[in-house]
Amino acid sequence: MAQDFRNVVARAQGTTAAAILTGGNYDAVIGIRCTNILTTTIKVDIYMVRSSANYYIVKDTPIPPGGSIELIQGGSKIVMVSGDVLWHDCDTASGLDIWVSYIDTISE
């Protein structure tokens, strides 16, 4: 049962919400790391949009200067169905680097 591991990254993200990953046919997000690249604390939102509704993974979560948070760990995962979109934003311009690891189309 082979799996197709992928990642997507975004550098120096800021105050405009942006989509980082759109779900296909049962993708599994297996890692989300958010890093503050500034010298001041930032706050981040990471959320999934499904049928025009926002489902927050974290909301207004502070990250100290130079710090990071790992949102999925210990074997956890978030399954995305076709049409789900993973979004991120930050309260400070150019303050956030984000790395998302996922399995593309979980095999049956």
A tleap script that builds the chain and sets N, CA, C and O, in Angstrom:
source leaprc.protein.ff14SB
mol = sequence {
  NMET ALA GLN ASP PHE ARG ASN VAL VAL ALA
  ARG ALA GLN GLY THR THR ALA ALA ALA ILE
  LEU THR GLY GLY ASN TYR ASP ALA VAL ILE
  GLY ILE ARG CYS THR ASN ILE LEU THR THR
  THR ILE LYS VAL ASP ILE TYR MET VAL ARG
  SER SER ALA ASN TYR TYR ILE VAL LYS ASP
  THR PRO ILE PRO PRO GLY GLY SER ILE GLU
  LEU ILE GLN GLY GLY SER LYS ILE VAL MET
  VAL SER GLY ASP VAL LEU TRP HIE ASP CYS
  ASP THR ALA SER GLY LEU ASP ILE TRP VAL
  SER TYR ILE ASP THR ILE SER CGLU
}
set mol.1.N position { 0.846 -1.162 0.000 }
set mol.1.CA position { 0.000 0.000 0.000 }
set mol.1.C position { 0.902 1.239 0.000 }
set mol.1.O position { 1.248 1.751 1.065 }
set mol.2.N position { 1.275 1.710 -1.158 }
set mol.2.CA position { 2.157 2.867 -1.294 }
set mol.2.C position { 1.390 4.156 -1.034 }
set mol.2.O position { 0.216 4.281 -1.381 }
set mol.3.N position { 2.077 5.108 -0.418 }
set mol.3.CA position { 1.486 6.421 -0.154 }
set mol.3.C position { 2.325 7.488 -0.841 }
set mol.3.O position { 3.534 7.328 -1.013 }
set mol.4.N position { 1.684 8.555 -1.223 }
set mol.4.CA position { 2.335 9.658 -1.912 }
set mol.4.C position { 2.488 10.825 -0.943 }
set mol.4.O position { 1.566 11.624 -0.776 }
set mol.5.N position { 3.672 10.922 -0.295 }
set mol.5.CA position { 3.931 11.985 0.670 }
set mol.5.C position { 4.292 13.268 -0.071 }
set mol.5.O position { 5.066 13.251 -1.027 }
set mol.6.N position { 3.717 14.383 0.386 }
set mol.6.CA position { 3.951 15.690 -0.242 }
set mol.6.C position { 4.095 16.754 0.839 }
set mol.6.O position { 3.808 16.516 2.012 }
set mol.7.N position { 4.547 17.939 0.414 }
set mol.7.CA position { 4.549 19.085 1.315 }
set mol.7.C position { 4.316 20.352 0.521 }
set mol.7.O position { 4.505 20.394 -0.695 }
set mol.8.N position { 3.910 21.364 1.222 }
set mol.8.CA position { 3.739 22.689 0.649 }
set mol.8.C position { 4.228 23.683 1.697 }
set mol.8.O position { 3.964 23.519 2.888 }
set mol.9.N position { 4.938 24.706 1.252 }
set mol.9.CA position { 5.487 25.695 2.172 }
set mol.9.C position { 5.110 27.098 1.709 }
set mol.9.O position { 4.875 27.343 0.526 }
set mol.10.N position { 5.060 27.998 2.665 }
set mol.10.CA position { 4.822 29.415 2.364 }
set mol.10.C position { 5.746 30.228 3.258 }
set mol.10.O position { 5.869 29.956 4.452 }
set mol.11.N position { 6.389 31.217 2.675 }
set mol.11.CA position { 7.382 32.020 3.386 }
set mol.11.C position { 6.880 33.434 3.608 }
set mol.11.O position { 6.228 34.015 2.741 }
set mol.12.N position { 7.191 33.986 4.781 }
set mol.12.CA position { 6.922 35.382 5.120 }
set mol.12.C position { 5.465 35.777 4.852 }
set mol.12.O position { 5.183 36.785 4.203 }
set mol.13.N position { 4.562 34.962 5.365 }
set mol.13.CA position { 3.139 35.242 5.208 }
set mol.13.C position { 2.703 36.318 6.188 }
set mol.13.O position { 3.334 36.523 7.225 }
set mol.14.N position { 1.613 37.005 5.846 }
set mol.14.CA position { 1.218 38.127 6.680 }
set mol.14.C position { -0.263 38.215 6.950 }
set mol.14.O position { -0.924 37.209 7.209 }
set mol.15.N position { -0.778 39.424 6.887 }
set mol.15.CA position { -2.112 39.734 7.387 }
set mol.15.C position { -3.248 39.386 6.432 }
set mol.15.O position { -4.414 39.521 6.801 }
set mol.16.N position { -2.946 38.950 5.241 }
set mol.16.CA position { -3.991 38.531 4.309 }
set mol.16.C position { -4.131 37.019 4.366 }
set mol.16.O position { -3.170 36.290 4.121 }
set mol.17.N position { -5.331 36.551 4.691 }
set mol.17.CA position { -5.563 35.100 4.739 }
set mol.17.C position { -5.250 34.494 3.381 }
set mol.17.O position { -5.554 35.076 2.339 }
set mol.18.N position { -4.634 33.307 3.407 }
set mol.18.CA position { -4.253 32.653 2.164 }
set mol.18.C position { -4.487 31.153 2.266 }
set mol.18.O position { -4.265 30.543 3.312 }
set mol.19.N position { -4.937 30.577 1.165 }
set mol.19.CA position { -5.110 29.128 1.086 }
set mol.19.C position { -3.742 28.492 0.884 }
set mol.19.O position { -2.933 28.979 0.095 }
set mol.20.N position { -3.490 27.408 1.596 }
set mol.20.CA position { -2.208 26.729 1.432 }
set mol.20.C position { -2.369 25.335 0.844 }
set mol.20.O position { -1.426 24.811 0.251 }
set mol.21.N position { -3.538 24.722 0.991 }
set mol.21.CA position { -3.734 23.373 0.467 }
set mol.21.C position { -5.220 23.139 0.213 }
set mol.21.O position { -6.060 23.451 1.057 }
set mol.22.N position { -5.536 22.587 -0.960 }
set mol.22.CA position { -6.911 22.216 -1.292 }
set mol.22.C position { -7.002 20.698 -1.335 }
set mol.22.O position { -6.219 20.035 -2.016 }
set mol.23.N position { -7.958 20.160 -0.605 }
set mol.23.CA position { -8.122 18.718 -0.508 }
set mol.23.C position { -8.580 18.103 -1.809 }
set mol.23.O position { -9.396 18.673 -2.533 }
set mol.24.N position { -8.041 16.930 -2.096 }
set mol.24.CA position { -8.450 16.158 -3.259 }
set mol.24.C position { -9.347 15.026 -2.803 }
set mol.24.O position { -10.337 15.251 -2.106 }
set mol.25.N position { -9.012 13.836 -3.187 }
set mol.25.CA position { -9.799 12.675 -2.822 }
set mol.25.C position { -9.213 12.031 -1.568 }
set mol.25.O position { -8.416 11.097 -1.654 }
set mol.26.N position { -9.607 12.528 -0.430 }
set mol.26.CA position { -9.166 12.029 0.872 }
set mol.26.C position { -7.661 12.154 1.080 }
set mol.26.O position { -6.941 11.158 1.154 }
set mol.27.N position { -7.204 13.401 1.172 }
set mol.27.CA position { -5.825 13.691 1.544 }
set mol.27.C position { -5.747 13.704 3.072 }
set mol.27.O position { -6.740 13.991 3.741 }
set mol.28.N position { -4.576 13.395 3.623 }
set mol.28.CA position { -4.385 13.422 5.072 }
set mol.28.C position { -3.256 14.373 5.414 }
set mol.28.O position { -2.115 14.161 5.003 }
set mol.29.N position { -3.566 15.420 6.163 }
set mol.29.CA position { -2.542 16.349 6.644 }
set mol.29.C position { -1.891 15.682 7.848 }
set mol.29.O position { -2.562 15.333 8.820 }
set mol.30.N position { -0.570 15.511 7.769 }
set mol.30.CA position { 0.148 14.807 8.834 }
set mol.30.C position { 1.109 15.717 9.594 }
set mol.30.O position { 1.741 15.285 10.558 }
set mol.31.N position { 1.223 16.975 9.165 }
set mol.31.CA position { 2.075 17.916 9.880 }
set mol.31.C position { 1.798 19.344 9.471 }
set mol.31.O position { 1.654 19.646 8.287 }
set mol.32.N position { 1.722 20.232 10.469 }
set mol.32.CA position { 1.634 21.672 10.214 }
set mol.32.C position { 2.576 22.345 11.201 }
set mol.32.O position { 2.361 22.286 12.412 }
set mol.33.N position { 3.613 22.980 10.688 }
set mol.33.CA position { 4.547 23.737 11.534 }
set mol.33.C position { 4.465 25.202 11.159 }
set mol.33.O position { 4.597 25.562 9.989 }
set mol.34.N position { 4.245 26.047 12.156 }
set mol.34.CA position { 4.184 27.502 11.982 }
set mol.34.C position { 5.355 28.116 12.728 }
set mol.34.O position { 5.569 27.817 13.903 }
set mol.35.N position { 6.117 28.976 12.054 }
set mol.35.CA position { 7.299 29.585 12.649 }
set mol.35.C position { 7.229 31.097 12.563 }
set mol.35.O position { 6.925 31.655 11.508 }
set mol.36.N position { 7.511 31.759 13.680 }
set mol.36.CA position { 7.591 33.208 13.735 }
set mol.36.C position { 8.992 33.620 13.288 }
set mol.36.O position { 9.978 33.251 13.926 }
set mol.37.N position { 9.086 34.381 12.198 }
set mol.37.CA position { 10.394 34.783 11.680 }
set mol.37.C position { 10.745 36.225 12.066 }
set mol.37.O position { 11.695 36.802 11.536 }
set mol.38.N position { 9.978 36.795 12.986 }
set mol.38.CA position { 10.202 38.175 13.420 }
set mol.38.C position { 10.800 38.239 14.822 }
set mol.38.O position { 11.030 37.214 15.463 }
set mol.39.N position { 11.046 39.454 15.280 }
set mol.39.CA position { 11.588 39.666 16.623 }
set mol.39.C position { 10.511 40.107 17.608 }
set mol.39.O position { 10.828 40.505 18.729 }
set mol.40.N position { 9.244 40.041 17.207 }
set mol.40.CA position { 8.102 40.330 18.081 }
set mol.40.C position { 7.129 39.155 18.005 }
set mol.40.O position { 7.155 38.388 17.042 }
set mol.41.N position { 6.282 39.013 19.006 }
set mol.41.CA position { 5.292 37.942 19.026 }
set mol.41.C position { 4.257 38.149 17.922 }
set mol.41.O position { 3.832 39.274 17.659 }
set mol.42.N position { 3.860 37.058 17.285 }
set mol.42.CA position { 2.794 37.095 16.290 }
set mol.42.C position { 1.654 36.196 16.760 }
set mol.42.O position { 1.840 35.370 17.653 }
set mol.43.N position { 0.478 36.355 16.161 }
set mol.43.CA position { -0.658 35.465 16.399 }
set mol.43.C position { -1.086 34.884 15.063 }
set mol.43.O position { -1.158 35.589 14.056 }
set mol.44.N position { -1.371 33.580 15.067 }
set mol.44.CA position { -1.743 32.909 13.822 }
set mol.44.C position { -3.100 32.225 13.935 }
set mol.44.O position { -3.539 31.833 15.017 }
set mol.45.N position { -3.744 32.097 12.785 }
set mol.45.CA position { -4.957 31.306 12.623 }
set mol.45.C position { -4.663 30.255 11.559 }
set mol.45.O position { -4.100 30.565 10.509 }
set mol.46.N position { -5.043 29.025 11.832 }
set mol.46.CA position { -4.993 27.952 10.842 }
set mol.46.C position { -6.378 27.331 10.872 }
set mol.46.O position { -6.866 26.934 11.930 }
set mol.47.N position { -7.009 27.249 9.705 }
set mol.47.CA position { -8.379 26.732 9.684 }
set mol.47.C position { -8.714 26.080 8.353 }
set mol.47.O position { -8.090 26.347 7.325 }
set mol.48.N position { -9.720 25.213 8.407 }
set mol.48.CA position { -10.213 24.523 7.232 }
set mol.48.C position { -11.541 25.167 6.838 }
set mol.48.O position { -12.377 25.453 7.694 }
set mol.49.N position { -11.726 25.389 5.551 }
set mol.49.CA position { -13.008 25.874 5.046 }
set mol.49.C position { -13.687 24.721 4.320 }
set mol.49.O position { -13.136 24.128 3.392 }
set mol.50.N position { -14.898 24.426 4.771 }
set mol.50.CA position { -15.729 23.384 4.137 }
set mol.50.C position { -17.132 23.971 3.996 }
set mol.50.O position { -17.742 24.405 4.973 }
set mol.51.N position { -17.624 23.976 2.770 }
set mol.51.CA position { -18.972 24.493 2.487 }
set mol.51.C position { -19.161 25.895 3.058 }
set mol.51.O position { -20.189 26.185 3.670 }
set mol.52.N position { -18.181 26.756 2.861 }
set mol.52.CA position { -18.205 28.165 3.279 }
set mol.52.C position { -18.157 28.373 4.790 }
set mol.52.O position { -18.351 29.497 5.253 }
set mol.53.N position { -17.907 27.335 5.561 }
set mol.53.CA position { -17.786 27.475 7.016 }
set mol.53.C position { -16.328 27.281 7.419 }
set mol.53.O position { -15.640 26.414 6.880 }
set mol.54.N position { -15.857 28.094 8.371 }
set mol.54.CA position { -14.499 27.993 8.895 }
set mol.54.C position { -14.472 27.055 10.099 }
set mol.54.O position { -15.275 27.188 11.023 }
set mol.55.N position { -13.532 26.099 10.075 }
set mol.55.CA position { -13.309 25.189 11.187 }
set mol.55.C position { -11.866 25.383 11.644 }
set mol.55.O position { -10.931 24.955 10.967 }
set mol.56.N position { -11.689 26.034 12.803 }
set mol.56.CA position { -10.358 26.424 13.256 }
set mol.56.C position { -9.589 25.262 13.867 }
set mol.56.O position { -10.119 24.491 14.667 }
set mol.57.N position { -8.328 25.160 13.471 }
set mol.57.CA position { -7.384 24.247 14.105 }
set mol.57.C position { -6.725 25.002 15.255 }
set mol.57.O position { -6.590 24.468 16.357 }
set mol.58.N position { -6.314 26.244 14.998 }
set mol.58.CA position { -5.896 27.195 16.039 }
set mol.58.C position { -6.397 28.572 15.643 }
set mol.58.O position { -6.507 28.888 14.458 }
set mol.59.N position { -6.700 29.395 16.649 }
set mol.59.CA position { -7.182 30.754 16.400 }
set mol.59.C position { -6.491 31.710 17.359 }
set mol.59.O position { -6.476 31.492 18.570 }
set mol.60.N position { -5.916 32.780 16.799 }
set mol.60.CA position { -5.209 33.797 17.594 }
set mol.60.C position { -4.159 33.181 18.514 }
set mol.60.O position { -3.998 33.602 19.659 }
set mol.61.N position { -3.452 32.184 18.003 }
set mol.61.CA position { -2.437 31.497 18.793 }
set mol.61.C position { -1.118 32.263 18.742 }
set mol.61.O position { -0.567 32.469 17.661 }
set mol.62.N position { -0.602 32.689 19.906 }
set mol.62.CA position { 0.656 33.451 19.902 }
set mol.62.C position { 1.871 32.556 19.689 }
set mol.62.O position { 1.939 31.435 20.195 }
set mol.63.N position { 2.823 33.078 18.930 }
set mol.63.CA position { 4.114 32.421 18.754 }
set mol.63.C position { 5.178 33.454 19.103 }
set mol.63.O position { 5.216 34.521 18.491 }
set mol.64.N position { 6.046 33.160 20.077 }
set mol.64.CA position { 7.065 34.128 20.487 }
set mol.64.C position { 8.118 34.337 19.398 }
set mol.64.O position { 8.217 33.539 18.467 }
set mol.65.N position { 8.898 35.402 19.514 }
set mol.65.CA position { 9.933 35.689 18.516 }
set mol.65.C position { 10.849 34.492 18.285 }
set mol.65.O position { 11.399 33.928 19.231 }
set mol.66.N position { 11.007 34.110 17.019 }
set mol.66.CA position { 11.889 32.999 16.674 }
set mol.66.C position { 11.356 31.629 17.054 }
set mol.66.O position { 12.043 30.627 16.857 }
set mol.67.N position { 10.139 31.563 17.597 }
set mol.67.CA position { 9.567 30.293 18.038 }
set mol.67.C position { 8.727 29.642 16.954 }
set mol.67.O position { 8.487 30.221 15.895 }
set mol.68.N position { 8.285 28.423 17.243 }
set mol.68.CA position { 7.421 27.720 16.306 }
set mol.68.C position { 6.444 26.847 17.080 }
set mol.68.O position { 6.639 26.558 18.260 }
set mol.69.N position { 5.378 26.430 16.379 }
set mol.69.CA position { 4.430 25.479 16.951 }
set mol.69.C position { 4.194 24.369 15.936 }
set mol.69.O position { 4.164 24.599 14.727 }
set mol.70.N position { 4.029 23.170 16.456 }
set mol.70.CA position { 3.712 22.004 15.639 }
set mol.70.C position { 2.265 21.650 15.965 }
set mol.70.O position { 1.946 21.333 17.111 }
set mol.71.N position { 1.387 21.704 14.962 }
set mol.71.CA position { -0.040 21.555 15.223 }
set mol.71.C position { -0.535 20.123 15.123 }
set mol.71.O position { -1.588 19.804 15.675 }
set mol.72.N position { 0.180 19.264 14.448 }
set mol.72.CA position { -0.213 17.861 14.337 }
set mol.72.C position { 1.009 17.044 14.709 }
set mol.72.O position { 2.075 17.192 14.111 }
set mol.73.N position { 0.845 16.174 15.709 }
set mol.73.CA position { 1.990 15.394 16.157 }
set mol.73.C position { 1.534 14.073 16.758 }
set mol.73.O position { 0.341 13.868 16.983 }
set mol.74.N position { 2.456 13.203 17.011 }
set mol.74.CA position { 2.161 11.937 17.662 }
set mol.74.C position { 1.280 11.002 16.858 }
set mol.74.O position { 0.500 10.240 17.430 }
set mol.75.N position { 1.392 11.048 15.525 }
set mol.75.CA position { 0.610 10.157 14.688 }
set mol.75.C position { -0.774 10.665 14.347 }
set mol.75.O position { -1.519 9.994 13.632 }
set mol.76.N position { -1.135 11.847 14.847 }
set mol.76.CA position { -2.434 12.429 14.507 }
set mol.76.C position { -2.456 12.838 13.048 }
set mol.76.O position { -1.409 12.963 12.412 }
set mol.77.N position { -3.647 13.045 12.525 }
set mol.77.CA position { -3.784 13.541 11.155 }
set mol.77.C position { -5.146 14.202 11.009 }
set mol.77.O position { -6.054 13.973 11.809 }
set mol.78.N position { -5.271 15.021 9.983 }
set mol.78.CA position { -6.542 15.637 9.625 }
set mol.78.C position { -6.844 15.205 8.204 }
set mol.78.O position { -6.055 15.458 7.294 }
set mol.79.N position { -7.979 14.553 8.009 }
set mol.79.CA position { -8.366 14.080 6.681 }
set mol.79.C position { -9.158 15.172 5.982 }
set mol.79.O position { -10.117 15.714 6.532 }
set mol.80.N position { -8.743 15.485 4.763 }
set mol.80.CA position { -9.423 16.480 3.935 }
set mol.80.C position { -10.175 15.764 2.823 }
set mol.80.O position { -9.627 14.885 2.158 }
set mol.81.N position { -11.422 16.141 2.628 }
set mol.81.CA position { -12.182 15.606 1.505 }
set mol.81.C position { -12.107 16.587 0.344 }
set mol.81.O position { -11.674 17.727 0.514 }
set mol.82.N position { -12.517 16.154 -0.804 }
set mol.82.CA position { -12.487 16.997 -1.994 }
set mol.82.C position { -13.225 18.308 -1.738 }
set mol.82.O position { -14.389 18.312 -1.337 }
set mol.83.N position { -12.538 19.410 -1.975 }
set mol.83.CA position { -13.127 20.734 -1.792 }
set mol.83.C position { -12.762 21.421 -0.491 }
set mol.83.O position { -12.918 22.637 -0.380 }
set mol.84.N position { -12.274 20.670 0.511 }
set mol.84.CA position { -11.792 21.310 1.735 }
set mol.84.C position { -10.572 22.157 1.392 }
set mol.84.O position { -9.759 21.767 0.554 }
set mol.85.N position { -10.443 23.317 2.037 }
set mol.85.CA position { -9.294 24.186 1.797 }
set mol.85.C position { -8.688 24.579 3.141 }
set mol.85.O position { -9.387 25.065 4.030 }
set mol.86.N position { -7.377 24.363 3.278 }
set mol.86.CA position { -6.636 24.736 4.482 }
set mol.86.C position { -6.111 26.159 4.304 }
set mol.86.O position { -5.416 26.449 3.331 }
set mol.87.N position { -6.445 27.047 5.247 }
set mol.87.CA position { -6.070 28.463 5.196 }
set mol.87.C position { -5.182 28.821 6.374 }
set mol.87.O position { -5.172 28.135 7.396 }
set mol.88.N position { -4.438 29.908 6.216 }
set mol.88.CA position { -3.624 30.448 7.303 }
set mol.88.C position { -3.610 31.964 7.208 }
set mol.88.O position { -3.789 32.536 6.133 }
set mol.89.N position { -3.394 32.602 8.347 }
set mol.89.CA position { -3.082 34.029 8.358 }
set mol.89.C position { -2.365 34.384 9.649 }
set mol.89.O position { -2.287 33.590 10.587 }
set mol.90.N position { -1.852 35.586 9.663 }
set mol.90.CA position { -1.005 36.064 10.740 }
set mol.90.C position { -1.404 37.518 11.013 }
set mol.90.O position { -1.817 38.224 10.093 }
set mol.91.N position { -1.288 37.967 12.252 }
set mol.91.CA position { -1.686 39.331 12.573 }
set mol.91.C position { -0.604 40.371 12.263 }
set mol.91.O position { -0.814 41.568 12.460 }
set mol.92.N position { 0.557 39.906 11.774 }
set mol.92.CA position { 1.686 40.800 11.524 }
set mol.92.C position { 2.234 40.553 10.118 }
set mol.92.O position { 2.413 39.406 9.710 }
set mol.93.N position { 2.494 41.618 9.392 }
set mol.93.CA position { 2.993 41.498 8.022 }
set mol.93.C position { 4.297 40.700 7.977 }
set mol.93.O position { 5.206 40.925 8.776 }
set mol.94.N position { 4.368 39.784 7.048 }
set mol.94.CA position { 5.582 38.998 6.764 }
set mol.94.C position { 6.153 38.283 7.977 }
set mol.94.O position { 7.370 38.145 8.097 }
set mol.95.N position { 5.286 37.822 8.884 }
set mol.95.CA position { 5.768 37.237 10.132 }
set mol.95.C position { 5.783 35.733 10.215 }
set mol.95.O position { 6.363 35.181 11.150 }
set mol.96.N position { 5.156 35.036 9.257 }
set mol.96.CA position { 4.920 33.610 9.410 }
set mol.96.C position { 5.497 32.791 8.261 }
set mol.96.O position { 5.234 33.069 7.091 }
set mol.97.N position { 6.284 31.780 8.610 }
set mol.97.CA position { 6.631 30.710 7.674 }
set mol.97.C position { 5.779 29.512 8.072 }
set mol.97.O position { 5.589 29.251 9.260 }
set mol.98.N position { 5.264 28.784 7.085 }
set mol.98.CA position { 4.425 27.635 7.376 }
set mol.98.C position { 4.813 26.469 6.481 }
set mol.98.O position { 5.094 26.644 5.295 }
set mol.99.N position { 4.823 25.275 7.065 }
set mol.99.CA position { 5.184 24.050 6.365 }
set mol.99.C position { 4.079 23.037 6.633 }
set mol.99.O position { 3.788 22.727 7.788 }
set mol.100.N position { 3.463 22.521 5.577 }
set mol.100.CA position { 2.396 21.529 5.703 }
set mol.100.C position { 2.843 20.241 5.002 }
set mol.100.O position { 3.211 20.262 3.827 }
set mol.101.N position { 2.809 19.127 5.730 }
set mol.101.CA position { 3.108 17.813 5.155 }
set mol.101.C position { 1.802 17.041 5.065 }
set mol.101.O position { 0.972 17.088 5.974 }
set mol.102.N position { 1.630 16.325 3.947 }
set mol.102.CA position { 0.380 15.590 3.767 }
set mol.102.C position { 0.592 14.367 2.891 }
set mol.102.O position { 1.575 14.256 2.159 }
set mol.103.N position { -0.364 13.453 2.992 }
set mol.103.CA position { -0.404 12.296 2.108 }
set mol.103.C position { -1.458 12.569 1.062 }
set mol.103.O position { -2.617 12.825 1.386 }
set mol.104.N position { -1.057 12.514 -0.183 }
set mol.104.CA position { -1.945 12.807 -1.307 }
set mol.104.C position { -2.754 11.563 -1.660 }
set mol.104.O position { -2.191 10.525 -2.009 }
set mol.105.N position { -4.056 11.674 -1.567 }
set mol.105.CA position { -4.995 10.606 -1.888 }
set mol.105.C position { -4.644 9.305 -1.159 }
set mol.105.O position { -3.906 8.464 -1.673 }
set mol.106.N position { -5.187 9.167 0.038 }
set mol.106.CA position { -4.955 7.976 0.848 }
set mol.106.C position { -5.425 6.746 0.068 }
set mol.106.O position { -6.554 6.712 -0.423 }
set mol.107.N position { -4.561 5.744 -0.043 }
set mol.107.CA position { -4.939 4.538 -0.789 }
set mol.107.C position { -5.918 3.703 0.014 }
set mol.107.O position { -5.968 3.767 1.242 }
set mol.108.N position { -6.671 2.943 -0.696 }
set mol.108.CA position { -7.698 2.111 -0.054 }
set mol.108.C position { -7.171 0.757 0.311 }
set mol.108.O position { -7.907 -0.065 0.859 }
savepdb mol mol.pdb
quit
